Amino acid sequence: MWSWFTLVELVVLFLVTIYMLLYYAVKHTPWFIRLNVILGWYFSLIIIAILPLDIYYTLVDVDRADQSDGEIDEATENGGTGGHGNDDGLKTFWYVIYWTVF
């Protein structure tokens, strides 16, 4: 389901978030405030990072449905992504990120 690019992107976003916190935070800020800021910034940036992956999976699934001429194979009939891995993982990830940020 996850590509190497997505995993590298998540690590880079975490490092950018840490750098921004170290650059902008006052030195005597308590650790729990810094933790909340890191989580808030990181989860907000993850939404921007994961959106292209979700759009890609959606476009590939629509493309496969158009090419099948109305025939539904077992992988897509059961809610799968037609060979792209488990769609429940990305769906769960979106739920966690959405409810954590908002």
C-alpha positions as CSV (number, residue, x, y, z in Angstrom):
1,M,0.0,0.0,0.0
2,W,2.6,2.5,1.0
3,S,5.3,3.5,-1.5
4,W,8.9,4.3,-0.5
5,F,8.3,7.9,-1.5
6,T,5.5,8.2,1.0
7,L,7.5,6.8,3.8
8,V,10.4,9.1,3.1
9,E,8.0,12.0,2.8
10,L,6.6,11.3,6.3
11,V,10.1,11.2,7.8
12,V,11.1,14.4,6.1
13,L,8.0,16.1,7.3
14,F,8.7,15.0,10.8
15,L,12.2,16.4,10.6
16,V,10.9,19.7,9.2
17,T,8.4,19.9,12.0
18,I,11.2,19.4,14.6
19,Y,13.3,22.0,12.9
20,M,10.5,24.5,12.8
21,L,9.8,23.9,16.5
22,L,13.4,24.4,17.5
23,Y,13.6,27.5,15.4
24,Y,10.4,29.2,16.5
25,A,9.9,28.0,20.1
26,V,11.0,30.0,23.1
27,K,13.8,28.1,24.9
28,H,12.0,27.8,28.2
29,T,8.7,26.4,26.8
30,P,7.7,23.3,28.7
31,W,8.1,19.9,27.0
32,F,4.4,19.1,27.0
33,I,3.6,22.3,25.1
34,R,6.3,21.4,22.6
35,L,4.9,17.9,22.2
36,N,1.4,19.3,21.5
37,V,2.9,21.7,18.9
38,I,4.9,18.9,17.2
39,L,1.8,16.7,17.0
40,G,-0.4,19.4,15.7
41,W,2.0,20.6,13.0
42,Y,3.0,17.1,12.0
43,F,-0.5,15.7,11.6
44,S,-1.6,18.8,9.7
45,L,1.3,18.4,7.3
46,I,0.6,14.7,6.9
47,I,-2.8,15.6,5.4
48,I,-1.0,17.4,2.6
49,A,1.5,14.5,2.1
50,I,-1.0,11.7,2.0
51,L,-3.6,13.4,-0.3
52,P,-1.7,12.6,-3.5
53,L,-1.5,8.9,-2.6
54,D,-5.2,8.8,-1.9
55,I,-6.0,10.6,-5.2
56,Y,-3.7,8.1,-7.1
57,Y,-5.5,5.1,-5.6
58,T,-8.9,6.6,-6.5
59,L,-7.9,7.3,-10.1
60,V,-6.5,3.9,-10.6
61,D,-9.6,2.2,-9.2
62,V,-11.9,4.3,-11.4
63,D,-9.6,3.5,-14.4
64,R,-9.9,-0.2,-13.7
65,A,-13.6,0.0,-13.4
66,D,-13.9,1.8,-16.7
67,Q,-11.7,-0.9,-18.4
68,S,-13.7,-3.8,-17.0
69,D,-16.9,-2.9,-18.9
70,G,-19.1,-3.3,-16.0
71,E,-17.6,-6.6,-14.8
72,I,-16.6,-6.6,-11.2
73,D,-13.8,-8.9,-10.1
74,E,-13.4,-10.3,-6.6
75,A,-10.8,-7.9,-5.5
76,T,-12.9,-4.8,-6.1
77,E,-16.2,-6.4,-5.2
78,N,-15.2,-7.0,-1.6
79,G,-14.2,-3.4,-1.1
80,G,-10.5,-3.9,-2.0
81,T,-8.5,-1.7,-4.3
82,G,-8.0,-4.2,-7.1
83,G,-4.5,-5.2,-6.3
84,H,-3.2,-2.1,-4.6
85,G,-3.2,-3.4,-1.2
86,N,-5.7,-3.1,1.6
87,D,-7.9,0.0,1.3
88,D,-8.8,-0.3,4.9
89,G,-5.3,0.8,5.9
90,L,-5.5,4.1,4.1
91,K,-9.1,4.7,5.3
92,T,-8.1,4.0,8.9
93,F,-5.1,6.3,8.5
94,W,-7.4,9.1,7.2
95,Y,-9.8,8.6,10.2
96,V,-7.0,8.8,12.7
97,I,-5.4,11.9,11.1
98,Y,-8.7,13.7,10.7
99,W,-9.9,13.2,14.2
100,T,-6.5,13.9,15.7
101,V,-6.1,17.3,13.9
102,F,-9.7,18.4,14.2
